[in-house]
Amino acid sequence: MDLSRFPRRRYSSMPSPIEFLPNFTKALGGPRIWIKRDDMLGLAPGGNKTRKLEFLMGDALAKGADTLITCGAPQSNHCRITLAAAVKEGLKCRFVIEERIAGSYDPNASGNNFMFRMLGVEAITVVPGGSNMAEAMEKVAAELRAEGRKPYIIPGGGSNAIGGLGYVACAQELQNQLLQMGQPMDHVVVGSGSSGTHGGLVAGFLGNNIHIPLVGIGVSRDPADQNPLVLKEAQAILDLLKVDIKVPAEAVLSFGDWWRPKYSMPNPAMVEAIQMLARTEAILLDPVYTGKIMAGLIGLSRKGYFKPTDNVLFLHTGGATALHAYESVVLGEPSAAA
Ligand SMILES: *Cc1c(COP(=O)(O)O)cnc(C)c1O
């Protein structure tokens, strides 16, 4: 698939490394677990949103934008990385923050909220959970246009067709790395939220004939609600690329057993996963996304979903900045978070 006709900015100087996790594999008792370090991508610190922003920013700059507007939850990694990209390109950046849990946004909180201020966000509008985010961002854009400015709206998670190109690029990068390493993979485990990451990989795998099964772990929805979103995102990306493939329903698989009680709310399996990876490999996960995604990998392994000899690649999508806003939860005994 040819991505070269889409404007792109580069925020990472090299492919994200793929590493084998010997101690974690041993602690788990198999299968063989590998990790792709998208938490090491650029942008203070980066994560999966870095890849999406490369193409979204390319588009924003091509359209002459001077201000980015995006939205997210109070501890949004996506907002932080969008702001970091804006800083790097000399643009302003504004957020609309959705308080999915009433009263949960505290500008003085640690983690990403600290980073919003450190990186110099221009303005934040807080709206109640369930608000129409597209409308709320459009309202901010209208105010800026009235001042003669040129806003560019990025949807939540950067998950539209343009943002999803970042994960088509990731699929191609991964294909190359596995070829160089001479290391086949039997499964790739990926988080599934606003779905640009999962959907982009589905599109990239289909378009590049990569036949490794993708296992999505929902961070906010069960498969009945999540899979259609991923399918729609993957199709939108393939359509944008003018690739003549209709995404088959079987190409999208996800599990919804690890996100409860609610998006961003802790559970004991998440705490166990974060402690286990930190204490076997010194790699940090986050409480909202990758802790629950890794809990899914651990849970599926224990259930015998993977063969003991399988090679399973975990995509680390970043987010450890949020760890500092949840320190006592993630340090506690697993049962303390129930
Ligand atoms: C946003 C995010 C995800 C989910 O990715 P989507 O593309 O929104 O599905 C996973 N992990 C981290 C750390 C994130 O910030």
The ligand as an SDF file (V2000), in Angstrom:
LIG
                    3D

 15 15  0  0  0  0  0  0  0  0999 V2000
   -5.6970    5.9520   23.0180 C   0  0  0  0  0  0  0  0  0  0  0  0
   -4.9440    4.8110   23.6080 C   0  0  0  0  0  0  0  0  0  0  0  0
   -5.2590    3.4760   23.2710 C   0  0  0  0  0  0  0  0  0  0  0  0
   -6.4340    3.1000   22.4050 C   0  0  0  0  0  0  0  0  0  0  0  0
   -6.1630    3.3280   21.0570 O   0  0  0  0  0  0  0  0  0  0  0  0
   -7.3500    3.6680   20.0530 P   0  0  0  0  0  0  0  0  0  0  0  0
   -6.6960    3.9430   18.7730 O   0  0  0  0  0  0  0  0  0  0  0  0
   -8.0780    4.8440   20.6320 O   0  0  0  0  0  0  0  0  0  0  0  0
   -8.2490    2.4830   20.0000 O   0  0  0  0  0  0  0  0  0  0  0  0
   -4.4630    2.4590   23.7900 C   0  0  0  0  0  0  0  0  0  0  0  0
   -3.4360    2.7300   24.6150 N   0  0  0  0  0  0  0  0  0  0  0  0
   -3.1290    3.9940   24.9810 C   0  0  0  0  0  0  0  0  0  0  0  0
   -1.9940    4.2000   25.9180 C   0  0  0  0  0  0  0  0  0  0  0  0
   -3.8640    5.0870   24.4920 C   0  0  0  0  0  0  0  0  0  0  0  0
   -3.5470    6.3290   24.8690 O   0  0  0  0  0  0  0  0  0  0  0  0
  1  2  1  0
  2  3  1  0
  2 14  2  0
  3  4  1  0
  3 10  2  0
  4  5  1  0
  5  6  1  0
  6  7  2  0
  6  8  1  0
  6  9  1  0
 10 11  1  0
 11 12  2  0
 12 13  1  0
 12 14  1  0
 14 15  1  0
M  END
$$$$
